[in-house]
């Protein structure tokens, strides 16, 4: 598992897209130095509250005219007071909104000037500690005076990389105004996120909220970071199990891993994907493979809709209705009113686990499974429903029978595939 958080510099523009707060894990909010005022800070903090995003302070040189991107000559003691005042202003509003201030990161020219000058670095760190306390996470460059000043002050430190900025061969940022300095292509930002995160030299990646295409870049970068944060578990020498995030589209995972050279087999379930390979020739790291497709996996194309005609005549229909306190017709109506997604295929060839069943008709498996369930029976177990492709033992509550639909064909295999959409249509 590689855990790296996406931080976005926000609260700087009057027409800011709120989707940025949904993608961000940390929002560093302009607090009056280069941009921002009481109203904008409050809006940003309220957006953090709505989206569950951590809030951070983004102090800068007092330079609204040049957006804090011009280096100023400021005495360290005055700089400390300015940083403290900016952070304290945000902290007071955060307390009113009920959102704690999680971190602090200097903006623009101050970020770079303080990282070169130990006296300025100490002034910035001291201002943060004065206003926000010694538990605040300080975000800054991987090396330099800011990291050393934070260490001396006892502040936790997060090493930052930039997904939306170009770099020179030595790894330094291309100065703004030069070609290639500011990136706008989401795919390039995605590749930067993969490279920087897997390189292990950063704890957080930044996307600038005022960059052109910031929403699309933030979506791609957040998707990459979510994929790379997956936990992996070895299963012997020739297999690996991935713990899949809930919102990762399973069929896309299956297809991406199946197409990877060196992968012998892939099994995708509701919560995990197992990858099998020859240990003498292991494939590319699966998280890197999925990271390149992360945006598509989190915003998948619409899958086919399969309509299954059913008769609500199952032997457990009345007992399900009694258990949930509804009429039989209401159970049938709720079951046939949902559009389901194939969450997994297994148990037997062609058996698709469909979710989510309406919570009002959710019932547990039978205490004693049946020795024989007739083929094409439709059952419910918890939040899942499914169609038995063959006669077999089974413990699901049988409420209906599929008409003119076979979940498995000997020649073509399973009729329903991961990610397919399913709608039950009631027939009499």
Secondary structure, 3 states (H helix, E strand, C coil): CCCCEEEEEECCCCCCCCHHHHHCCEEEEECCCCCCCHHHHHHHHHHHHHHCCEEEEECCCCCCCCCCCCCCCCCHHHHHHHHHHHHHHHHHHHHHHCCCEEEECCCHHHHHHHHHCHHHHHHHHHHHHHHHCCCCEEEECCCCHHHHHHHHHCCCEEEEEECCECECCCCCECCCCCCCCECCCHHHHHHHHHHHHHHCCCCEEEEECCCCCHHHHHHHHHHHHHHHCCCEEECCCCEEEEECCCCCCHHHHHHHHHCCCCEEEEEECCCEEEEEECHHHCCCCHHHHHHHCHHHHHCCCCCCEEEEEEECCCCCHHHHHHHHCCCHHHHHHHHHHCEEEEEEECCCCCCEEEECCCHHHCECCCCCCEEEECCCEEEEEECEEEECCCCEEECCEEEEEEECCCCEECCCEECCCCCCEEEEEECC
